[in-house]
Amino acid sequence: MWFNSGVILIGVNMGIGLFLIVYLSYFKKISSDNWEREYPAAIPVASAAFVVGGIL
């Protein structure tokens, strides 16, 4: 159960990373400097998911 929860949270982290890097940078042409302005919760949620997923 703990391992599966950790894998899901790492998957959430990877999904947010792909969203920011691939979708916003390449498709919508939004600079990485503007990610936090457009989606302010994305980076903190990805960071928290990575930390908790790594612990689990």
VMD Tcl script that draws the C-alpha trace (Angstrom):
set ca {
  {0.00 0.00 0.00}
  {2.79 2.47 0.89}
  {4.74 1.66 -2.25}
  {1.70 2.11 -4.47}
  {0.93 5.46 -2.86}
  {4.52 6.56 -3.43}
  {4.41 5.49 -7.07}
  {1.17 7.39 -7.62}
  {2.63 10.56 -6.08}
  {5.80 10.29 -8.16}
  {3.50 9.84 -11.18}
  {1.67 13.03 -10.21}
  {5.01 14.80 -10.04}
  {6.02 13.49 -13.47}
  {2.63 14.45 -14.92}
  {2.91 18.01 -13.69}
  {6.46 18.18 -15.01}
  {5.38 16.96 -18.44}
  {2.50 19.43 -18.41}
  {4.80 22.33 -17.63}
  {7.65 21.37 -19.92}
  {5.89 19.85 -22.92}
  {2.44 21.42 -23.05}
  {3.15 24.92 -21.81}
  {6.59 25.35 -23.38}
  {6.13 23.69 -26.75}
  {2.43 23.89 -27.52}
  {1.26 27.07 -25.80}
  {4.67 28.81 -26.13}
  {4.64 30.06 -22.53}
  {8.09 30.85 -21.16}
  {9.28 29.03 -18.06}
  {9.49 32.42 -16.36}
  {5.68 32.72 -16.65}
  {4.73 29.23 -15.43}
  {4.29 30.37 -11.85}
  {2.16 33.32 -12.93}
  {-0.12 31.16 -15.12}
  {-0.34 28.13 -12.79}
  {0.77 29.21 -9.30}
  {0.01 25.90 -7.56}
  {1.76 23.58 -10.06}
  {5.32 23.82 -8.75}
  {4.48 23.56 -5.01}
  {2.16 20.59 -5.64}
  {4.80 18.84 -7.75}
  {7.43 19.46 -5.07}
  {5.21 18.16 -2.29}
  {4.21 15.10 -4.32}
  {7.88 14.30 -4.98}
  {8.92 14.65 -1.35}
  {6.03 12.61 0.05}
  {6.30 10.04 -2.76}
  {10.02 9.66 -2.10}
  {9.40 9.11 1.61}
  {6.71 6.52 0.96}
}
mol new
graphics top color blue
foreach p $ca { graphics top sphere $p radius 0.5 }
foreach p [lrange $ca 0 end-1] q [lrange $ca 1 end] { graphics top cylinder $p $q radius 0.2 }
display resetview
